Amino acid sequence: MRQFIRYLLVGVINTLVTLIVIYVCKSILDINQWVSNAIGYVAGLINSFIWNKNWVFKSPNGAMAEAVKFGIGFIVCYGIQLFVVWFLDTPMDLGSIVWHFGIWSLSGYGLATIIGMGVYTMCNFVYNRLITFK
């Protein structure tokens, strides 16, 4: 349980890093939303590997072999996340909806991204616990 709580704390940090990078890329730098999504996840990936190896799973194993496994897990879990975001945004047409909360607004794409991040987080914990840092 302690390991999972640490994983969730790292996940919160990764989520913030990922969302900030996606926001900066998409909204400030005007980069395509799908490219912004990928760039955000790569930033989160680097942060995540460092914290998970050294603090969550406390793995003494070689960093290179674990980095490869971690990267494979990222690709698999990112693919699942990307499918969820695409499915909610496009076929479900969530992307055409915008909710307004005073000065804030949330697009359907933004909600789909948040849901996709939750799916990614759960898939990635299971993969890393069972494969990368076992």
N, C-alpha and C positions, 0 to 999 in steps of 0.2 A: 504494500500500500504506500509506503514511504517513497518508493521508487516512482510509482505512478503520480504521486503528488508533485515530486520534483519534475517529472516529465511534463505535467500540466503547467507548472511555473515557467519552464523553458518554452513551452508551447505558447503561453501568453506573450512572452517576449518575442518569440518568432512571429506570432500573429501581428503584433504591432510593427515589427520590422517589415514584414511582408506587405501589410496594408499601406504603410507609409510609402514604401517604394512603389507599389502599384499606383497609389494616388499621385505621387510626384510624377511618375512616368506618364500616366494617362492624362491627368488634369493640368499639370504645369508644363510638361515637356511635349504634350500632345502626341504621344506615341500610341499606336494602335492598342486597343484594350487587351487583345490576346498576347501581344508581345510584352505589354506592361505586366500582365499576369505572370508570364514566364520569368521576367527579370525579377519581380518581387519574390517569387519562389526560390530562385537561385540565391538571392540575398539571405533569405530565411534558411536555406539549406546549409550555407557556410556557417552561420551562427549556430544552427541546430547541431551540426556535427561536433563542433568544439565543446558545447555545453553538455551534450549527451554522452560523449566519450569520457569526459573528465569529471562530470558531476553527477549525472543521472545514473548511468550504468557503471561508472568507475572502472572502465575496462583497461587492464594492463597490456592487452594485446597490441600487436603492431598497428600503427595508425594507417599504413598504406592499404593493407588487406581490408581493414574495417571501412576505410573510406570508399573502396570499390563496392563493398556490400551496401554501404549506406547510400551510395550513388544509385545503385540498382534499385534499392528500395524506394528512393526518391522518385525515380522514373516511373515505377509501377504505381505508386500512390499518387503521384502527380497526374498520371494518365487517368486514374479513376476520378480524381478531383476535377480535372478538366472536362471529362465527360459529364459529370454532374452539373457543373456550371453551364456548359454548352446546352445540355438538355433542358435545364430550367430556363435559360435565357432565350433559346431559339424555338425548339418545338413547343414548349409550354408557353411561349410568348411573354414570359415574365419581364423580359428586357424592355418592353414598351410601356411598363408601368413606372410611375414615379410617385412616391409618397412625400408629402411636405409636413415638416414639424417645425413650425415657426421659421427661423432662419436656416434650418437644416433641411436637407432633402435626402432621400434614399431611393436610388434607382433599382429597378428589378435586377439589373446586372449586379449591383452592389449586394443585394440580398442573396442572389445566387452565389456570389463569391464567398460570402460569409458561410453559407450552408456547405459549399464545397470545401472550405477550410476545415470545418468540423469533421467531415468525412475523411479528409486527408489526415487529420490529426489521429483519429482512431486507427486507421489502416497503418499509419506509419509507426505508431507505438507497438502494435502487435508484431509487425515485421522486424523492427529493431530488437525487440525483446527476444524473439524466437530465432532470428537469423544473424543480424549484425553483431550484437554484443552478448551473445549467449555464453 
